[in-house]
Structures are given as C-alpha cells and as structure tokens.
Amino acid sequence: MLKHFGKLEKIQSLKDAIKKTAIVTSRFFYELNVLSNLA
C-alpha cells in the first residue's frame, strides 16, 4: 500500500512539472509572437 502511494506521488509531481513547463513554454512563445508582430 505504501509503495503504491509513493508511485502516485511521483506521478502527481511529474504532472505538476509538466504543467509548469507548459505554462513557461506557452508564455515564451506568446512573447515571441508579440515581438515578431512589433518588428
């Protein structure tokens, strides 16, 4: 039971990391888009 719980925790932290990366990436592309529109 404890092993299984640890696995779930790992999956959850992995999902959080992916979400954070996605937010940073989308923000980066958004700013890139704005800059290229100004150019």
PDB file of N, CA, C and O in Angstrom:
ATOM      1  N   MET A   1       0.832  -1.210   0.000  1.00  0.00           N
ATOM      2  CA  MET A   1       0.000   0.000   0.000  1.00  0.00           C
ATOM      3  C   MET A   1       0.871   1.268   0.000  1.00  0.00           C
ATOM      4  O   MET A   1       0.628   2.204  -0.761  1.00  0.00           O
ATOM      5  N   LEU A   2       1.872   1.274   0.854  1.00  0.00           N
ATOM      6  CA  LEU A   2       2.750   2.446   0.923  1.00  0.00           C
ATOM      7  C   LEU A   2       3.518   2.653  -0.372  1.00  0.00           C
ATOM      8  O   LEU A   2       3.699   3.785  -0.822  1.00  0.00           O
ATOM      9  N   LYS A   3       3.974   1.543  -0.976  1.00  0.00           N
ATOM     10  CA  LYS A   3       4.699   1.627  -2.243  1.00  0.00           C
ATOM     11  C   LYS A   3       3.827   2.271  -3.307  1.00  0.00           C
ATOM     12  O   LYS A   3       4.267   3.140  -4.060  1.00  0.00           O
ATOM     13  N   HIS A   4       2.577   1.822  -3.349  1.00  0.00           N
ATOM     14  CA  HIS A   4       1.629   2.328  -4.343  1.00  0.00           C
ATOM     15  C   HIS A   4       1.422   3.833  -4.161  1.00  0.00           C
ATOM     16  O   HIS A   4       1.353   4.580  -5.137  1.00  0.00           O
ATOM     17  N   PHE A   5       1.324   4.269  -2.909  1.00  0.00           N
ATOM     18  CA  PHE A   5       1.121   5.689  -2.619  1.00  0.00           C
ATOM     19  C   PHE A   5       2.303   6.516  -3.105  1.00  0.00           C
ATOM     20  O   PHE A   5       2.123   7.607  -3.648  1.00  0.00           O
ATOM     21  N   GLY A   6       3.508   5.997  -2.911  1.00  0.00           N
ATOM     22  CA  GLY A   6       4.706   6.693  -3.381  1.00  0.00           C
ATOM     23  C   GLY A   6       4.700   6.857  -4.883  1.00  0.00           C
ATOM     24  O   GLY A   6       5.135   7.878  -5.415  1.00  0.00           O
ATOM     25  N   LYS A   7       4.196   5.828  -5.569  1.00  0.00           N
ATOM     26  CA  LYS A   7       4.110   5.875  -7.026  1.00  0.00           C
ATOM     27  C   LYS A   7       3.153   6.989  -7.450  1.00  0.00           C
ATOM     28  O   LYS A   7       3.447   7.748  -8.374  1.00  0.00           O
ATOM     29  N   LEU A   8       2.018   7.082  -6.777  1.00  0.00           N
ATOM     30  CA  LEU A   8       1.031   8.120  -7.087  1.00  0.00           C
ATOM     31  C   LEU A   8       1.620   9.511  -6.872  1.00  0.00           C
ATOM     32  O   LEU A   8       1.389  10.425  -7.664  1.00  0.00           O
ATOM     33  N   GLU A   9       2.379   9.657  -5.797  1.00  0.00           N
ATOM     34  CA  GLU A   9       3.021  10.947  -5.507  1.00  0.00           C
ATOM     35  C   GLU A   9       3.980  11.339  -6.624  1.00  0.00           C
ATOM     36  O   GLU A   9       4.031  12.500  -7.028  1.00  0.00           O
ATOM     37  N   LYS A  10       4.740  10.365  -7.120  1.00  0.00           N
ATOM     38  CA  LYS A  10       5.688  10.630  -8.209  1.00  0.00           C
ATOM     39  C   LYS A  10       4.954  11.083  -9.455  1.00  0.00           C
ATOM     40  O   LYS A  10       5.364  12.039 -10.114  1.00  0.00           O
ATOM     41  N   ILE A  11       3.863  10.393  -9.780  1.00  0.00           N
ATOM     42  CA  ILE A  11       3.078  10.742 -10.969  1.00  0.00           C
ATOM     43  C   ILE A  11       2.527  12.159 -10.826  1.00  0.00           C
ATOM     44  O   ILE A  11       2.537  12.933 -11.784  1.00  0.00           O
ATOM     45  N   GLN A  12       2.049  12.495  -9.633  1.00  0.00           N
ATOM     46  CA  GLN A  12       1.473  13.819  -9.399  1.00  0.00           C
ATOM     47  C   GLN A  12       2.524  14.914  -9.550  1.00  0.00           C
ATOM     48  O   GLN A  12       2.259  15.952 -10.157  1.00  0.00           O
ATOM     49  N   SER A  13       3.713  14.687  -8.999  1.00  0.00           N
ATOM     50  CA  SER A  13       4.775  15.699  -9.109  1.00  0.00           C
ATOM     51  C   SER A  13       5.251  15.822 -10.547  1.00  0.00           C
ATOM     52  O   SER A  13       5.641  16.902 -10.989  1.00  0.00           O
ATOM     53  N   LEU A  14       5.217  14.704 -11.279  1.00  0.00           N
ATOM     54  CA  LEU A  14       5.588  14.728 -12.688  1.00  0.00           C
ATOM     55  C   LEU A  14       4.583  15.564 -13.469  1.00  0.00           C
ATOM     56  O   LEU A  14       4.959  16.366 -14.325  1.00  0.00           O
ATOM     57  N   LYS A  15       3.289  15.368 -13.165  1.00  0.00           N
ATOM     58  CA  LYS A  15       2.238  16.142 -13.830  1.00  0.00           C
ATOM     59  C   LYS A  15       2.399  17.631 -13.539  1.00  0.00           C
ATOM     60  O   LYS A  15       2.246  18.465 -14.432  1.00  0.00           O
ATOM     61  N   ASP A  16       2.710  17.960 -12.284  1.00  0.00           N
ATOM     62  CA  ASP A  16       2.921  19.359 -11.909  1.00  0.00           C
ATOM     63  C   ASP A  16       4.094  19.960 -12.676  1.00  0.00           C
ATOM     64  O   ASP A  16       4.025  21.097 -13.144  1.00  0.00           O
ATOM     65  N   ALA A  17       5.164  19.192 -12.800  1.00  0.00           N
ATOM     66  CA  ALA A  17       6.344  19.663 -13.524  1.00  0.00           C
ATOM     67  C   ALA A  17       6.009  19.908 -14.991  1.00  0.00           C
ATOM     68  O   ALA A  17       6.437  20.906 -15.573  1.00  0.00           O
ATOM     69  N   ILE A  18       5.245  18.997 -15.586  1.00  0.00           N
ATOM     70  CA  ILE A  18       4.850  19.152 -16.991  1.00  0.00           C
ATOM     71  C   ILE A  18       3.984  20.397 -17.152  1.00  0.00           C
ATOM     72  O   ILE A  18       4.137  21.150 -18.114  1.00  0.00           O
ATOM     73  N   LYS A  19       3.072  20.607 -16.202  1.00  0.00           N
ATOM     74  CA  LYS A  19       2.177  21.767 -16.261  1.00  0.00           C
ATOM     75  C   LYS A  19       2.983  23.062 -16.193  1.00  0.00           C
ATOM     76  O   LYS A  19       2.744  23.992 -16.964  1.00  0.00           O
ATOM     77  N   LYS A  20       3.940  23.115 -15.264  1.00  0.00           N
ATOM     78  CA  LYS A  20       4.783  24.311 -15.127  1.00  0.00           C
ATOM     79  C   LYS A  20       5.580  24.566 -16.395  1.00  0.00           C
ATOM     80  O   LYS A  20       5.688  25.705 -16.850  1.00  0.00           O
ATOM     81  N   THR A  21       6.134  23.510 -16.961  1.00  0.00           N
ATOM     82  CA  THR A  21       6.912  23.641 -18.191  1.00  0.00           C
ATOM     83  C   THR A  21       6.038  24.148 -19.329  1.00  0.00           C
ATOM     84  O   THR A  21       6.454  24.993 -20.122  1.00  0.00           O
ATOM     85  N   ALA A  22       4.817  23.619 -19.397  1.00  0.00           N
ATOM     86  CA  ALA A  22       3.888  24.032 -20.452  1.00  0.00           C
ATOM     87  C   ALA A  22       3.538  25.509 -20.314  1.00  0.00           C
ATOM     88  O   ALA A  22       3.458  26.222 -21.314  1.00  0.00           O
ATOM     89  N   ILE A  23       3.327  25.973 -19.083  1.00  0.00           N
ATOM     90  CA  ILE A  23       2.992  27.382 -18.845  1.00  0.00           C
ATOM     91  C   ILE A  23       4.155  28.274 -19.265  1.00  0.00           C
ATOM     92  O   ILE A  23       3.954  29.283 -19.940  1.00  0.00           O
ATOM     93  N   VAL A  24       5.374  27.903 -18.867  1.00  0.00           N
ATOM     94  CA  VAL A  24       6.563  28.685 -19.218  1.00  0.00           C
ATOM     95  C   VAL A  24       6.756  28.712 -20.730  1.00  0.00           C
ATOM     96  O   VAL A  24       7.059  29.755 -21.308  1.00  0.00           O
ATOM     97  N   THR A  25       6.578  27.552 -21.366  1.00  0.00           N
ATOM     98  CA  THR A  25       6.763  27.457 -22.812  1.00  0.00           C
ATOM     99  C   THR A  25       5.744  28.300 -23.559  1.00  0.00           C
ATOM    100  O   THR A  25       6.096  29.020 -24.493  1.00  0.00           O
ATOM    101  N   SER A  26       4.478  28.215 -23.152  1.00  0.00           N
ATOM    102  CA  SER A  26       3.437  28.974 -23.848  1.00  0.00           C
ATOM    103  C   SER A  26       3.640  30.473 -23.653  1.00  0.00           C
ATOM    104  O   SER A  26       3.383  31.256 -24.567  1.00  0.00           O
ATOM    105  N   ARG A  27       4.096  30.873 -22.479  1.00  0.00           N
ATOM    106  CA  ARG A  27       4.369  32.287 -22.225  1.00  0.00           C
ATOM    107  C   ARG A  27       5.515  32.764 -23.106  1.00  0.00           C
ATOM    108  O   ARG A  27       5.473  33.864 -23.658  1.00  0.00           O
ATOM    109  N   PHE A  28       6.547  31.918 -23.232  1.00  0.00           N
ATOM    110  CA  PHE A  28       7.702  32.241 -24.066  1.00  0.00           C
ATOM    111  C   PHE A  28       7.272  32.438 -25.517  1.00  0.00           C
ATOM    112  O   PHE A  28       7.677  33.403 -26.165  1.00  0.00           O
ATOM    113  N   PHE A  29       6.448  31.515 -26.025  1.00  0.00           N
ATOM    114  CA  PHE A  29       6.004  31.619 -27.413  1.00  0.00           C
ATOM    115  C   PHE A  29       5.086  32.822 -27.607  1.00  0.00           C
ATOM    116  O   PHE A  29       5.101  33.454 -28.663  1.00  0.00           O
ATOM    117  N   TYR A  30       4.284  33.140 -26.586  1.00  0.00           N
ATOM    118  CA  TYR A  30       3.401  34.299 -26.671  1.00  0.00           C
ATOM    119  C   TYR A  30       4.223  35.582 -26.800  1.00  0.00           C
ATOM    120  O   TYR A  30       3.930  36.433 -27.640  1.00  0.00           O
ATOM    121  N   GLU A  31       5.241  35.711 -25.971  1.00  0.00           N
ATOM    122  CA  GLU A  31       6.089  36.912 -26.028  1.00  0.00           C
ATOM    123  C   GLU A  31       6.867  36.971 -27.332  1.00  0.00           C
ATOM    124  O   GLU A  31       7.076  38.051 -27.885  1.00  0.00           O
ATOM    125  N   LEU A  32       7.296  35.820 -27.826  1.00  0.00           N
ATOM    126  CA  LEU A  32       7.992  35.752 -29.108  1.00  0.00           C
ATOM    127  C   LEU A  32       7.073  36.239 -30.224  1.00  0.00           C
ATOM    128  O   LEU A  32       7.499  36.976 -31.113  1.00  0.00           O
ATOM    129  N   ASN A  33       5.818  35.825 -30.171  1.00  0.00           N
ATOM    130  CA  ASN A  33       4.814  36.221 -31.151  1.00  0.00           C
ATOM    131  C   ASN A  33       4.584  37.733 -31.107  1.00  0.00           C
ATOM    132  O   ASN A  33       4.520  38.383 -32.151  1.00  0.00           O
ATOM    133  N   VAL A  34       4.461  38.287 -29.910  1.00  0.00           N
ATOM    134  CA  VAL A  34       4.254  39.727 -29.747  1.00  0.00           C
ATOM    135  C   VAL A  34       5.443  40.497 -30.316  1.00  0.00           C
ATOM    136  O   VAL A  34       5.265  41.493 -31.017  1.00  0.00           O
ATOM    137  N   LEU A  35       6.650  40.034 -30.012  1.00  0.00           N
ATOM    138  CA  LEU A  35       7.856  40.710 -30.502  1.00  0.00           C
ATOM    139  C   LEU A  35       7.942  40.671 -32.021  1.00  0.00           C
ATOM    140  O   LEU A  35       8.312  41.665 -32.647  1.00  0.00           O
ATOM    141  N   SER A  36       7.605  39.535 -32.616  1.00  0.00           N
ATOM    142  CA  SER A  36       7.683  39.431 -34.076  1.00  0.00           C
ATOM    143  C   SER A  36       6.598  40.276 -34.741  1.00  0.00           C
ATOM    144  O   SER A  36       6.769  40.731 -35.872  1.00  0.00           O
ATOM    145  N   ASN A  37       5.481  40.485 -34.039  1.00  0.00           N
ATOM    146  CA  ASN A  37       4.431  41.347 -34.583  1.00  0.00           C
ATOM    147  C   ASN A  37       4.849  42.816 -34.543  1.00  0.00           C
ATOM    148  O   ASN A  37       4.467  43.603 -35.409  1.00  0.00           O
ATOM    149  N   LEU A  38       5.638  43.174 -33.529  1.00  0.00           N
ATOM    150  CA  LEU A  38       6.104  44.554 -33.416  1.00  0.00           C
ATOM    151  C   LEU A  38       7.190  44.856 -34.444  1.00  0.00           C
ATOM    152  O   LEU A  38       7.313  45.981 -34.928  1.00  0.00           O
ATOM    153  N   ALA A  39       7.972  43.834 -34.766  1.00  0.00           N
ATOM    154  CA  ALA A  39       9.106  44.025 -35.680  1.00  0.00           C
ATOM    155  C   ALA A  39       8.647  44.376 -37.095  1.00  0.00           C
ATOM    156  O   ALA A  39       9.477  44.568 -37.983  1.00  0.00           O
TER     157      ALA A  39
END
